[in-house]
Amino acid sequence: MVRLPQILLRPLIGAKIKVLYSRDPTLTNLEGEVVFETRNTFGILTKKGTKTIIKKICIFEIQIKNHKIIVDGKYLENRLRRLHKLGKKRR
């Protein structure tokens, strides 16, 4: 199992994101701000409106504050479920 960097364990709402590669060629080079996140998708606000992107088919560049991270979307999938489980264990 791959461990996510500590910065990716925080909410990604408001982070700047860019799709570096996607199996869907229309999504490649799409960039904007994360406005919502589900277990398997990101909602990205672009200049042309909001796009919903499936995590597992893309490679992302995520900028949070002054950190830039390149991560394969398959490692971000189900991230919210893992975070929820961590929260239960810490109580």
Order of alpha helices (4+ residues) and beta strands (2+ residues): beta-beta-beta-beta-beta-beta-alpha
